[in-house]
Amino acid sequence: MIIETNMWQETFQLGQQLGREANPGDVYTLIGDLGVGKTVLTQGIADGLGITEPVNSPTFTIVQEYEEGRMPFYHFDVYRIGDVEEMEEIGYEDYVYGDGLTMIEWANLIEEILPAKRKEIRIEKDLEKGFDYRRITITDYA
C-alpha cells in the first residue's frame, strides 16, 4: 500500500489510524532518512493507542516504553546500535514477542533479527513534489 501525504498533519493522521488498528504483539518497522517524519508518524501511532504523554525519538536510550494506552507501546530507535548483540542485551526479544506494539525506527540496521511477521513502513521525500510531500509505503510481511 502506498500513501502520499502533503503536510505533517496527514502523516500524523496515518499514524493515528495505524495505532487504532494495532494488535498486541504487532511489530512495525520504520525506515526513512533523517527528517522524513518518522517521529511525527510515531507520535500519531501513540495517539491512536491512547497515549497522551510526549513521544520523542529514543535515540540515546534505544527504547522508550509507554504503558498508559490500550496496550504497551515499545518505541525503539536503533540508529546508534553498533552490533545486533546490543539488542539482545537490552531484552529485545521480550519486547518484540511481548504483549504490546513494538515500533523499530531504522529497522534496516538490524534486519537479520527482525521477526518474519511485521509491518514495514518506509517514508520517503520527493522535493520535486513539495517540501512537505511524503511517500509512505506499507508492506505486510507474514
Accessible surface in RSA format (square Angstrom, percent):
REM  Atomic radii and reference values for relative SASA: ProtOr
REM  Chains: A
REM  Algorithm: Lee & Richards
REM  Probe-radius: 1.40
REM  Slices: 20
REM RES _ NUM      All-atoms   Total-Side   Main-Chain    Non-polar    All polar
REM                ABS   REL    ABS   REL    ABS   REL    ABS   REL    ABS   REL
RES MET A   1   142.49  73.8  96.75  64.0  45.74 108.9  81.43  69.2  61.06  80.9
RES ILE A   2    89.85  51.1  60.77  45.3  29.07  70.1  60.77  43.8  29.07  78.9
RES ILE A   3    40.57  23.1  37.22  27.7   3.35   8.1  40.57  29.2   0.00   0.0
RES GLU A   4    91.43  52.5  67.53  51.1  23.91  56.9  16.16  31.3  75.27  61.5
RES THR A   5     3.35   2.4   3.35   3.4   0.00   0.0   3.35   4.5   0.00   0.0
RES ASN A   6    89.18  61.5  76.93  74.3  12.25  29.5  25.90  62.3  63.28  61.2
RES MET A   7    96.54  50.0  96.07  63.6   0.47   1.1  73.12  62.2  23.42  31.0
RES TRP A   8   148.81  59.7 142.42  68.9   6.39  15.0 128.04  68.3  20.78  33.7
RES GLN A   9    74.85  41.9  73.81  53.9   1.04   2.5  33.12  70.5  41.73  31.7
RES GLU A  10    58.23  33.4  54.40  41.2   3.84   9.1  22.26  43.0  35.98  29.4
RES THR A  11     3.55   2.5   3.55   3.6   0.00   0.0   2.05   2.7   1.51   2.3
RES PHE A  12    49.31  24.7  49.31  30.5   0.00   0.0  49.31  29.9   0.00   0.0
RES GLN A  13   105.02  58.7 101.11  73.9   3.91   9.3  26.79  57.0  78.22  59.3
RES LEU A  14    16.83   9.4  12.40   8.9   4.42  11.1  15.94  11.2   0.89   2.4
RES GLY A  15     0.00   0.0   0.00   N/A   0.00   0.0   0.00   0.0   0.00   0.0
RES GLN A  16    38.03  21.3  38.03  27.8   0.00   0.0   0.24   0.5  37.79  28.7
RES GLN A  17    79.13  44.2  79.13  57.8   0.00   0.0  14.53  30.9  64.60  49.0
RES LEU A  18     5.05   2.8   5.05   3.6   0.00   0.0   5.05   3.5   0.00   0.0
RES GLY A  19     0.00   0.0   0.00   N/A   0.00   0.0   0.00   0.0   0.00   0.0
RES ARG A  20   146.54  61.5 126.11  64.3  20.42  48.6  59.80  81.7  86.73  52.6
RES GLU A  21    96.66  55.5  75.89  57.4  20.77  49.5  45.61  88.2  51.05  41.7
RES ALA A  22     1.71   1.6   0.00   0.0   1.71   3.9   0.00   0.0   1.71   4.5
RES ASN A  23    90.06  62.1  90.01  87.0   0.05   0.1  16.26  39.1  73.80  71.3
RES PRO A  24    87.25  63.6  65.99  60.2  21.26  77.3  66.40  54.8  20.85 129.6
RES GLY A  25    33.92  41.8   0.00   N/A  33.92  41.8  16.41  45.0  17.51  39.2
RES ASP A  26    28.66  20.1  24.54  24.4   4.13   9.8   8.44  19.9  20.22  20.2
RES VAL A  27     6.64   4.4   2.87   2.6   3.77   9.1   2.87   2.5   3.77  10.2
RES TYR A  28     3.01   1.4   3.01   1.7   0.00   0.0   1.28   1.0   1.73   2.1
RES THR A  29     0.69   0.5   0.69   0.7   0.00   0.0   0.10   0.1   0.59   0.9
RES LEU A  30     0.00   0.0   0.00   0.0   0.00   0.0   0.00   0.0   0.00   0.0
RES ILE A  31    16.93   9.6  16.93  12.6   0.00   0.0  16.93  12.2   0.00   0.0
RES GLY A  32     8.92  11.0   0.00   N/A   8.92  11.0   8.33  22.9   0.58   1.3
RES ASP A  33   105.55  73.9 102.84 102.4   2.71   6.4  21.44  50.5  84.11  83.9
RES LEU A  34   129.40  72.1 113.35  81.1  16.05  40.3 113.59  79.8  15.81  42.5
RES GLY A  35    57.38  70.8   0.00   N/A  57.38  70.8  37.90 104.0  19.49  43.6
RES VAL A  36     4.24   2.8   4.14   3.7   0.10   0.2   4.14   3.6   0.10   0.3
RES GLY A  37    18.65  23.0   0.00   N/A  18.65  23.0  15.70  43.1   2.95   6.6
RES LYS A  38    12.88   6.3  10.58   6.5   2.30   5.5   5.08   4.6   7.80   8.3
RES THR A  39    43.53  31.0  42.09  42.7   1.44   3.4  28.26  38.0  15.27  23.1
RES VAL A  40    36.73  24.2  36.65  33.2   0.07   0.2  36.65  31.8   0.07   0.2
RES LEU A  41     0.00   0.0   0.00   0.0   0.00   0.0   0.00   0.0   0.00   0.0
RES THR A  42     0.00   0.0   0.00   0.0   0.00   0.0   0.00   0.0   0.00   0.0
RES GLN A  43    58.41  32.7  54.83  40.1   3.58   8.5  12.04  25.6  46.37  35.2
RES GLY A  44     0.00   0.0   0.00   N/A   0.00   0.0   0.00   0.0   0.00   0.0
RES ILE A  45     0.00   0.0   0.00   0.0   0.00   0.0   0.00   0.0   0.00   0.0
RES ALA A  46     1.22   1.1   1.22   1.9   0.00   0.0   1.22   1.7   0.00   0.0
RES ASP A  47    64.93  45.5  54.06  53.8  10.87  25.7   4.00   9.4  60.94  60.8
RES GLY A  48    12.04  14.9   0.00   N/A  12.04  14.9   3.31   9.1   8.73  19.6
RES LEU A  49     1.78   1.0   0.00   0.0   1.78   4.5   0.80   0.6   0.99   2.7
RES GLY A  50    44.17  54.5   0.00   N/A  44.17  54.5  32.82  90.1  11.35  25.4
RES ILE A  51     6.27   3.6   0.00   0.0   6.27  15.1   0.00   0.0   6.27  17.0
RES THR A  52   119.27  84.8  87.69  88.9  31.57  75.2  74.84 100.5  44.42  67.2
RES GLU A  53    78.88  45.3  68.37  51.7  10.51  25.0  24.59  47.6  54.29  44.3
RES PRO A  54   111.25  81.1  91.46  83.4  19.79  71.9 102.72  84.8   8.52  53.0
RES VAL A  55     8.14   5.4   3.83   3.5   4.32  10.4   3.83   3.3   4.32  11.7
RES ASN A  56    94.38  65.1  92.41  89.3   1.96   4.7  28.42  68.4  65.95  63.7
RES SER A  57    40.73  34.4  20.63  27.5  20.09  46.3  18.14  38.6  22.58  31.6
RES PRO A  58     5.54   4.0   0.00   0.0   5.54  20.1   5.54   4.6   0.00   0.0
RES THR A  59    29.36  20.9  27.78  28.2   1.58   3.8  14.63  19.6  14.74  22.3
RES PHE A  60   166.06  83.1 133.65  82.8  32.42  84.4 136.32  82.6  29.74  85.1
RES THR A  61    87.27  62.1  66.08  67.0  21.18  50.5  72.20  97.0  15.07  22.8
RES ILE A  62    31.77  18.1  31.77  23.7   0.00   0.0  31.77  22.9   0.00   0.0
RES VAL A  63    25.93  17.1  15.51  14.0  10.41  25.1  15.51  13.5  10.41  28.2
RES GLN A  64    69.33  38.8  68.53  50.1   0.80   1.9   4.19   8.9  65.14  49.4
RES GLU A  65    83.58  48.0  63.75  48.2  19.84  47.2  16.18  31.3  67.40  55.0
RES TYR A  66     6.94   3.2   6.25   3.6   0.69   1.8   3.99   3.0   2.94   3.6
RES GLU A  67   106.80  61.3  85.12  64.4  21.68  51.6  55.84 108.0  50.96  41.6
RES GLU A  68    85.51  49.1  49.86  37.7  35.65  84.9  37.29  72.1  48.21  39.4
RES GLY A  69    17.71  21.8   0.00   N/A  17.71  21.8   3.34   9.2  14.37  32.2
RES ARG A  70   129.02  54.2  85.24  43.5  43.78 104.2  71.24  97.4  57.78  35.0
RES MET A  71     9.71   5.0   4.95   3.3   4.76  11.3   9.71   8.3   0.00   0.0
RES PRO A  72    25.20  18.4  25.14  22.9   0.06   0.2  25.14  20.8   0.06   0.4
RES PHE A  73     0.00   0.0   0.00   0.0   0.00   0.0   0.00   0.0   0.00   0.0
RES TYR A  74    21.02   9.8  21.02  12.0   0.00   0.0   3.48   2.6  17.54  21.6
RES HIS A  75     0.00   0.0   0.00   0.0   0.00   0.0   0.00   0.0   0.00   0.0
RES PHE A  76     0.00   0.0   0.00   0.0   0.00   0.0   0.00   0.0   0.00   0.0
RES ASP A  77     3.57   2.5   3.25   3.2   0.32   0.7   0.00   0.0   3.57   3.6
RES VAL A  78     0.00   0.0   0.00   0.0   0.00   0.0   0.00   0.0   0.00   0.0
RES TYR A  79    90.33  42.2  77.16  43.9  13.17  34.3  39.62  29.8  50.72  62.5
RES ARG A  80   129.31  54.3 100.66  51.3  28.65  68.2  40.74  55.7  88.57  53.7
RES ILE A  81    21.78  12.4   2.82   2.1  18.96  45.7   2.84   2.0  18.94  51.4
RES GLY A  82    69.24  85.4   0.00   N/A  69.24  85.4  34.94  95.9  34.31  76.8
RES ASP A  83    72.94  51.1  65.22  64.9   7.72  18.3  26.99  63.5  45.95  45.8
RES VAL A  84    31.26  20.6  28.67  26.0   2.59   6.3  28.67  24.9   2.59   7.0
RES GLU A  85   107.69  61.8 107.12  81.0   0.57   1.3  25.19  48.7  82.50  67.4
RES GLU A  86    62.08  35.6  61.46  46.5   0.62   1.5  26.43  51.1  35.64  29.1
RES MET A  87     0.00   0.0   0.00   0.0   0.00   0.0   0.00   0.0   0.00   0.0
RES GLU A  88   111.10  63.8  90.27  68.3  20.82  49.6  33.22  64.2  77.88  63.6
RES GLU A  89   143.05  82.1 103.29  78.1  39.76  94.7  48.39  93.6  94.66  77.3
RES ILE A  90    61.30  34.9  41.26  30.7  20.04  48.3  49.45  35.6  11.85  32.2
RES GLY A  91    22.11  27.3   0.00   N/A  22.11  27.3  21.47  58.9   0.63   1.4
RES TYR A  92     4.59   2.1   4.41   2.5   0.18   0.5   4.41   3.3   0.18   0.2
RES GLU A  93   107.77  61.9 104.89  79.4   2.89   6.9  24.13  46.7  83.64  68.3
RES ASP A  94   118.03  82.7  99.74  99.3  18.29  43.3  33.86  79.7  84.17  83.9
RES TYR A  95    35.32  16.5  34.07  19.4   1.26   3.3  16.38  12.3  18.95  23.4
RES VAL A  96     3.48   2.3   0.29   0.3   3.19   7.7   0.29   0.3   3.19   8.6
RES TYR A  97   145.57  68.0 111.48  63.4  34.09  88.7  91.41  68.7  54.16  66.8
RES GLY A  98    25.86  31.9   0.00   N/A  25.86  31.9  17.71  48.6   8.15  18.2
RES ASP A  99    94.46  66.2  87.37  87.0   7.09  16.8  39.72  93.5  54.74  54.6
RES GLY A 100     0.67   0.8   0.00   N/A   0.67   0.8   0.00   0.0   0.67   1.5
RES LEU A 101     0.00   0.0   0.00   0.0   0.00   0.0   0.00   0.0   0.00   0.0
RES THR A 102     0.43   0.3   0.43   0.4   0.00   0.0   0.00   0.0   0.43   0.6
RES MET A 103     0.00   0.0   0.00   0.0   0.00   0.0   0.00   0.0   0.00   0.0
RES ILE A 104     0.00   0.0   0.00   0.0   0.00   0.0   0.00   0.0   0.00   0.0
RES GLU A 105     2.97   1.7   2.97   2.2   0.00   0.0   0.00   0.0   2.97   2.4
RES TRP A 106    31.44  12.6  31.44  15.2   0.00   0.0  26.59  14.2   4.85   7.9
RES ALA A 107     0.05   0.0   0.05   0.1   0.00   0.0   0.05   0.1   0.00   0.0
RES ASN A 108    66.59  45.9  49.89  48.2  16.71  40.2  16.06  38.7  50.53  48.8
RES LEU A 109    84.22  46.9  60.40  43.2  23.82  59.9  63.93  44.9  20.29  54.6
RES ILE A 110     0.30   0.2   0.30   0.2   0.00   0.0   0.30   0.2   0.00   0.0
RES GLU A 111   105.80  60.7  96.63  73.1   9.18  21.8  29.07  56.2  76.73  62.6
RES GLU A 112   127.83  73.4  88.44  66.9  39.39  93.8  59.34 114.8  68.49  55.9
RES ILE A 113    43.03  24.5  29.23  21.8  13.80  33.3  35.70  25.7   7.33  19.9
RES LEU A 114    23.37  13.0   4.88   3.5  18.49  46.5   4.88   3.4  18.49  49.8
RES PRO A 115    11.67   8.5   7.61   6.9   4.06  14.8  11.67   9.6   0.00   0.0
RES ALA A 116    76.45  70.3  59.37  91.6  17.08  38.9  66.12  93.1  10.32  27.3
RES LYS A 117   143.71  70.1 136.76  83.9   6.95  16.5  97.41  87.7  46.30  49.3
RES ARG A 118    36.41  15.3  28.79  14.7   7.62  18.2   6.24   8.5  30.17  18.3
RES LYS A 119    41.99  20.5  41.15  25.2   0.85   2.0  16.17  14.6  25.83  27.5
RES GLU A 120    22.87  13.1  22.69  17.2   0.18   0.4   0.00   0.0  22.87  18.7
RES ILE A 121     0.00   0.0   0.00   0.0   0.00   0.0   0.00   0.0   0.00   0.0
RES ARG A 122    89.48  37.6  89.48  45.6   0.00   0.0  20.66  28.2  68.83  41.7
RES ILE A 123     1.79   1.0   0.00   0.0   1.79   4.3   0.00   0.0   1.79   4.9
RES GLU A 124    74.75  42.9  71.90  54.4   2.85   6.8  26.18  50.6  48.57  39.7
RES LYS A 125    79.18  38.6  53.00  32.5  26.17  62.3  23.48  21.1  55.69  59.3
RES ASP A 126    53.01  37.1  47.32  47.1   5.69  13.4  17.42  41.0  35.59  35.5
RES LEU A 127   119.61  66.6  98.94  70.8  20.67  52.0  99.21  69.7  20.40  54.9
RES GLU A 128   171.62  98.5 131.51  99.5  40.11  95.5  54.72 105.8 116.90  95.4
RES LYS A 129   117.99  57.6  89.12  54.7  28.87  68.7  62.86  56.6  55.13  58.7
RES GLY A 130    31.44  38.8   0.00   N/A  31.44  38.8  30.07  82.5   1.37   3.1
RES PHE A 131   145.47  72.8 135.57  84.0   9.90  25.8 136.17  82.6   9.30  26.6
RES ASP A 132    71.15  49.8  65.45  65.1   5.70  13.5   8.28  19.5  62.87  62.7
RES TYR A 133    11.76   5.5  10.01   5.7   1.75   4.6   8.84   6.6   2.92   3.6
RES ARG A 134    25.56  10.7  25.56  13.0   0.00   0.0   4.98   6.8  20.59  12.5
RES ARG A 135    93.22  39.1  93.22  47.5   0.00   0.0  19.17  26.2  74.06  44.9
RES ILE A 136     0.00   0.0   0.00   0.0   0.00   0.0   0.00   0.0   0.00   0.0
RES THR A 137    34.15  24.3  33.33  33.8   0.82   2.0  29.93  40.2   4.22   6.4
RES ILE A 138     6.37   3.6   1.82   1.4   4.55  11.0   1.82   1.3   4.55  12.4
RES THR A 139    49.69  35.3  46.16  46.8   3.53   8.4  35.24  47.3  14.45  21.8
RES ASP A 140   102.80  72.0  76.41  76.1  26.40  62.4  32.99  77.7  69.81  69.6
RES TYR A 141    88.07  41.1  81.82  46.6   6.24  16.2  55.18  41.5  32.88  40.5
RES ALA A 142   119.32 109.7  71.39 110.2  47.93 109.0  85.33 120.2  33.99  90.0
END  Absolute sums over single chains surface
CHAIN  1 A     7370.9       5879.1       1491.8       3708.8       3662.0
END  Absolute sums over all chains
TOTAL          7370.9       5879.1       1491.8       3708.8       3662.0
